Amino acid sequence: MDELQLYLDEAKDLMNKALQHVGHELTKIRAGKANPSMLDGIQVSYYGAMTPLNQVSSLTTPDARTIFIKPWEKGLIGEIEKAIQNANLGLNPQNDGQQVIINIPMLTEERRKQLVKQVGHECEHGKVSVRNIRKETNEDLKKVKGVSEDDVKNAEEQVQKLTDDFIQRIDALMKKKEAEIMTV
């Protein structure tokens, strides 16, 4: 029984990681509001090494449509602007000599629909991950020696309950993000 519980715990842990990954990916999809996490994947050349933007500057959102990026060193302003443009996020950085300013444009209806599709794709990837974890866990459970078929069946039912729970959580994330995107 302990070995079965280990597999169940591992499955829950992996499903949790899949859910967190989906949540993280959804924060990168902009919903029309300025959010520093929109710039999470951006790397800046800093003394010859590629460094995450948030490690060479402070990012603030003074209002819902603007992000201020204040680099620790003024010489980085050009590098930051270039990195943001190269990231193809559809953002147009400007600078005032002290900091980089990004104005977030209003989303068009067409763009909102594209973003909702993108949210759907990310969530579907998460669901596939959860289902794959279920499949692998069930296969592992069947290989456990020295336990009754009933115990294995019960463990598989628990795996299915976990799967259903995590898929519901992903659906909830999806609904919340879609509502966020479609709100003007």
Disulfide bonds with the S-S distance in Angstrom:
none
